[in-house]
């Protein structure tokens, strides 16, 4: 992956520590990007096959990314709700001042 030093990335559906979204977030962090991770964070029984991560797991994913010397931010958001995504983008802009990369993994 090319040098992404200082870029800000948003990875949706990154709430499972062993999931694809978390792996993508890790690669972005390794390349120097600050990474925002989001997930629905509903109860495991709320979705078929327990396909979403819990808040604690999303936070663990975010915390693991800081070992690469970047900042990370976990946000609970439902990508099917415009208001959730508007709030998430506002929080990203308040924290980082920009958003450069979007990975729609959810």
Secondary structure, 3 states (H helix, E strand, C coil): CCCCCCCEEEECCCCCCCCHHHHHHHHHHHCCCEEEEEECCCCHHHCHHHCCCCHHHHHHHHHHHHHHCCCEEEEECCCCCHHHHHHHHHHHHHHHCCCCEEECCC
